Amino acid sequence: MVTAILANRLVASPSRIGAVINRNVGALRSGPSYWLVLVSGFFEPVLYLFSIGIGVGQLIPSLTLGDRVMSYAQFVAPAMLAVSAMSGALAETTFNFFFKFKYVKTYEGVLATPVRPMEIALGELLWATIRGSLYTGGFLVVMIAMGLTTVGWAIVAFPATMLVGLAFGAVGMAVSTLIRGWQDFDLMFAGQFAMFLFSGTFSPVQDYPLGVEIVIGITPLYHAVELVRGITTGALSLGMLGNVAYLVAMGGLGVWLANRRMTKVLCT
């Protein structure tokens, strides 16, 4: 009997996951405010690309990465693509998720239906990935238009950006179940901003002192940037399998912790 209960908690129904996603789709019809928030998230990485990738790039004619020479814009653009995937997913699984989890008590109502905590977690995560994918899809179009990647590599890079969104979305959701109040998000986003600056986004990681390089090498955004940059520039390597494994493990751990926390808070 215990085994049956545990199995029921761990097995997720696609239809019930779809119901959670459908609820979020319904929120799009609530008014223009959500659409404005949704669309606005696309522009931040694009503005960074133009201001730093293109603007600062005028001062840096070329950059050598390994045995490849590329323009500074080609170096920065994949990093902004990874940041776009990260930011889009985190926007849904932090503020939005926390508001529904802590204050509106949305999930307590959802649990009155056959939907279980794991299905809520997966539904919210897939919805966050969809949001992140809207950003990265548009960003890839911008990169192609600017000649920073090719159509073929963009098609290959798109699933990689979805993996980035899944990984960060899962961890964001897990952290949101632990946060006590809105002020705690300041600590989380301070860490996010530090990763944004020092994960090989604007300069090669090899330019930093060895100790700093080692620390950067264990951060999530570094692996996201390395994976996306390798694909969009066509510089594939076996090391990218390690990046994929890191992001898969990160996403799995995040979903497991989110499910565990939601079950403890909402079902006990």
N, C-alpha and C positions, 0 to 999 in steps of 0.2 A: 504493500500500500504506500509506504514511504517512497519507494522507487517511482510509483505512478505519479505521485504528487510532484516529485522533483522533475520528472519528464515533462509534466504538464507546464511547469514553470519555464523550462528551457526550450521547448519546441514552440516556434513562432509560426503563426498562420499568415500566409501572404495576404489573404483577404482582410484580416484585421489590421495588418500593417498598412495596407492600402486605405483602410478607413481612417487611420490617423493622418495619413498624407492628404486624403480628401478633405478632412476638417481644415487643414491649413490652406488648401486651395480655396475653400469657402471663405476664408478670412480675406482673400484678395477682393471679394465682392463687397466688403464692408465699407469701402470708401477709398478715395485717392491717396490718403496718408500713407498706407502700407506700400502702395505702388511707388510713391516718391522715395520712401526709405529704401525700397528694393532697388530702384534704378540708381539712386545716388551712390550706392556702394561700388558701382562699376568705375566711377570716375577717378577715385583716389589713386589707384596704381597707374592709370593712364596718365594722370598729371605728373606723377613721379617720373614716368618714362620720358615725357616730353621735357620736363624741367631739368632732370639730372642726366638721363640717358642721352638726350639730344643736346641740351644746353651745356652741361659739363663736358659732354662728349666732344664739343668743338675744341676743347683744350687738350683732349687726349686723342690723337689721331688713330691710334691702334693699341691693342692690348694683347699680350701673349699669354695664353693659358695652355700649359703643357707644351705640345708641339704645334698648336693652332694659333694663328693670328686672326683676330677679329676686331671689329669696331667696338667702341665702348657701348654704343646703343645695343649691339648684338649681345654683349655681355650682360647688360642690365635688364633687358626685356624679359628673358626667361625667369629671372628672379622676381620681377614684378608680376609675372604670370602665376608663379607659385604663391606669392603674397596674396594675389587676388583670390585664389582658391581657398587659402587659409582664412582670409578675412570674411569671405562670403559665408563659409560654413560656421565660423565662430559667432558671427552676428546672430545666427538663428539659435545656436545651442548654448548661448550665454544669456544675454539680456532677455530675449524672447522666451526661452525655455525657463529661466529662473522666475520670470514674472508669472508664468502659468503654473509652475511647480510650487512656488512659495506663497504667492499672494492671491491669485484668482482661484486657486485650487481646481484648475481645469482637470488635472489628471485624476483627482479623487472622483469626479463625475464620470470620467472615461472608464475608470475601473469598476463602475457599477454595471458596465456592459461586459461581455465576454472577453474584452481586450485585457491583456496582462502587461505588467511592467516592461518585460522584454520587448513586447510588440510596440509599446509606446516609444521606448528608446530607439528601436530600429526605424519606426515610422518617422520620428523627429529627425533622426540622423539622415535618412534618405531624403527628406524634404530639405534639410540643410545642404546636402550635396547637390540637389537640384538647383538651389539658389546659387551656390558657388559655381556650378557649371554654366549658368547663365552669364556670369561675369567672365569666366575663362574663355567661353566660346566667343564672346564679343571681343575679348582682348586678343585672342588668336587671329581674328579677322583684322584687327589693327596691325598686328605684327606682320601679317602677310602683305597688307597694303603698303607697309613701310619697307618691305623687302628684308625684314629681320629673320624670317624663316620661310620655308616653302610650304605649299599646300599639303604635300605628302607628310612632312614631319609634323605639321600642325595636327593632322588627323591622328597620328601616332601619339602625340603629346596629350591630346584631349583625355583619353582614359587615365593617363598618369595624373592629370590635374584632378580628376574625380577621386582617385586614391588619396591624394593630398587632402582634399576636402573631407573625405570620410575619416581619415586619421585625426585631423585637427577637430572636426566636429564631434567625434566620439570623446576625445579628451576634454573638450570644452563642456560637453554635457555632463561628464563625470565630475568635473570641478564645480559645475554649477549646483550639483546636489550637495556639495560640501560647504558652499558659501553661506555665510550667516546673514549678510545684508549687502546693499548696493555698494557700500564703501569698499568691500573686499575686492570688488572688480578692479579697483585702482591697482592693486598688487598684481593681479593677473595681466592687466594690459600693460603694465610697466615691463613685465617679462616679455610680452609679445612684441613691444616696441624695441626692446634690446635685441631680440632675435632678428627683427626687421633690419636693424642697422648692421649687425655683425655676423650674418650667416652667409657671407659671400655674395651679398646683394649688390654692393657698390664697389667692392674691391676683392681680389682673390684672397682666399683664406690664407694662402701660403705667405702673404705679405705680413701677417701678424707674427709676434713672437711665438715660439714653439708652445709654451704653456697655454696661451690664449687660443692657438690653433687647435689644441687637443680639446679644450673646453667647447669650442664652437663645433667640433666634430661630433659631439654627443647630443647636440641640440636638434630638435625635430625639423625646424625650417631649413637647416643646412642640408639635410637629406632630401627634402622636397626640392630645394633649389638645384642641387646636384643632379637629381633625376630629371627634372624638367629641362635644365640647361643642356644636359647631355643629349636629350632627344631633339630639342628644337634646333640645335646646332649640328646635329648629325654625328656628334662625337660619342658614339656608343662604347661602353666598356663593361667588363665583368663586374666592376665595382658598383655598377648601378643595380645589380641584383641585391647587394647589401642594402642599398637605399630602399628598394621595394620591400625587402624583408623587415626593415626597421619600421616603415610606415604601416605595414600589415599588422605587425605585433602591437604597435601603438594604438591602432584602431580597435583591435580585438580586446586589448586591456581596457580601453576606455569604455567600450560597450559593456563589458563584464562588470566593471565598477559601477557604471550608471545603473544597470539593472539591479545590482546588489543593493545600492543605496536607495533606489526607488522602492524596491520591495520592502526594505526595512522601514522606511519613513511612511509609506502609503498603505502598507498591508499589515502593519502590526500595531 
